[in-house]
Amino acid sequence: MKDTPYRGRFAPSPSGNLHFGSLVAAIASYCQAKSHEGVWLLRIEDLDPPRAIPGADLAIIKELTRFNMVSDEPVIYQSHELQQHDYFKALEYLIDNKHCYPCLCTRKMLIQHDIYPNTCQNNLFPCTQEHAIKIKAPDQDFVFIDKIQGTQSQNIQKQCGDFNIRRKDGLICYQLAVVIDDAKQGITEVVRGIDILDSTGRQIFLQQTLNLTTPVYAHFPVLTYANGNKLSKQNHAKEIYGEDSYELTRMALQVLGQEPPKLTIKNQGHMLRWGIENWDIKKVPSVKEVTFDSETRLD
Ligand code: GLU
């Protein structure tokens, strides 16, 4: 029997152009998909319109094109009506099946709690006050084999407790949206940064509750400079607009453990091709952090 055709994705939030960390995510997911002769899709995760930078989506698409990575199917936007419709349909299903409750807690009330103290757990719908919608976390270990990080076990109740799937301002939360989108786009494997590893248990729980298939997961390590600074958007990583695409692709493959050669002709397309042809996910370091040495400052 032939395996299901590989479908992977890259799902940036449009809060700026690509930075080196997100380029690594794009290259890792792209090489993994293309080395499996798979489809690679781009999804813009713009669930939070006030935080989206106008034009960042187009800048990302343009920059990915400069790096020879183009979505094999039309780009999906989480803010679009078609997507939103499906999120709210899933939300309705979860409410109808008594998995959720309205939560009136304010951010201030929850600030000292890592785990939700179940304050609103007995609240019922309908609720006339402005409310968030929380889903009840089961006391269950969600075990999965991460292709890079190995076997993982996450208990949502011990990790964060009941969690929001719709915010007080009415916006759908990432955990619910990503699960619907991955299922709808038929994603078979998710390759992304380790900062999202902790979310995976919640996503598997939502998939199981909504009768959706769980993809395979692979989380690559966060990049850290020798001085301990993490290369992330939160740390204001520098956007890579205009940087040498050949060199950045080579560096990305290097931090992903792939040992790329220095090509005589410094051509980005050739470097990416080398990456696909020689890609081996088993070589990606199975650690949480990789110290990253670069002559080019990228933060
Ligand atoms: N939108 C998330 C980010 O930009 C990625 C989410 C995911 O890959 O599941 O960090």
Residues whose N, C-alpha, C, O or C-beta is under 5 A from the ligand:
A	BS01	LIG	A11 P12 S13 E45 V178 R192
